[in-house]
């Protein structure tokens, strides 16, 4: 199982993750990253990994359980 977490304290509000996967990521009222789906379906795993790699502050963490 793939698990997604994000650190809003290091988020730079670039919104790249939200644009890439709006069903997995969103932003709070301050524009900081919020994870909507911590365990996305298998067909989204590669896109989630790309979003994590593309995060300019590396605030998104993907772990395999």
N, C-alpha and C positions, 0 to 999 in steps of 0.2 A: 504494500500500500504506500502511496506517495502522500506525504503530509507537507502542507505549505504554512509557513509562519512569516510574519513581517514585523520589523522593528520600526514603529512609527517615530521613535526618538531620533533615528538617523535618516529618515525619509527626507528627500530634497524636493518633494512635490513636483517631480517631473511628469507624472501621470502616465508614463509609458506602459506600466503594467495594466492600468485601467483601460487604456486604449486597446491593448492587445487582448485582454481577457476580462471584459466587464462582468462576466458571470462569476469570476473567481475573486477579482479585486475591485475595490471601490475606494472612495476618499471620504474622510469625515468632514465636518464643517470648516476645519482649518486646512483642508487639502491633503492631509496625511493619509498614507495607505491604510486600508482596512481589508482584511481577508474575509471574504464572504463564504468561501467554500474551502475549508482546510484539507479536505480529502476529495479532490476533483476526480471525475470519471477518467478511465484509462485513455480515452481518445484525446484528452486535454494535457496529458503528462508532458509531452514534448514541448508544447506551447508554454506550459508553466515553467519548464526548465529554461526556455529561451527568455521568458520574462525575467526570471531570476538573474540570468547572465547579463541581461540588458539593463538591469537596475544600476544607475550611476553611482549609488552609494552602497550597493550590495546589501540593501535592507531586507531583501526577500530571501528566505532560506527554504530550501527544498530538502527533505529527508525521505529516505526509503525505509519503510518498516516491514 
